[in-house]
Amino acid sequence: MVPRADATRAFNDALRAAMHGTVWVSGCRSGYLDRHGTPVTGPWTFQRSDADMAAVESDEYELIA
């Protein structure tokens, strides 16, 4: 199973929006950003991240063989 491209894009867009105004997306180059400038850390609480992982949306994934 892999995440669908549109689901990945939506997640990364939400991540960038949530990180807006923080030092993590200020234009710096660091190990906390991937090669596209997307933060590899999350702005959300552990509880939200845990809840998101517990409620996987199966339509956001595709099965590849």
Phi, psi and omega in degrees: 000138176226150177292143177293150182300319181292325177291320178296316179298316179297318178297313181296324176296317178295321179297312179298319180296318180292333181270356182306135178085001178261165178297335184294336181236036183272005180099001179285167174245123181207174177288354179269000179238142176280184185294345178262001181086009178277128180298141177262003172254165180243149180274352187271159180292162175300320181298318178292316179299319178297316179296320178298320180290331181282341183240062181295131178271103186298335179286353177270004182234157173229147180269126177245151182240000000 
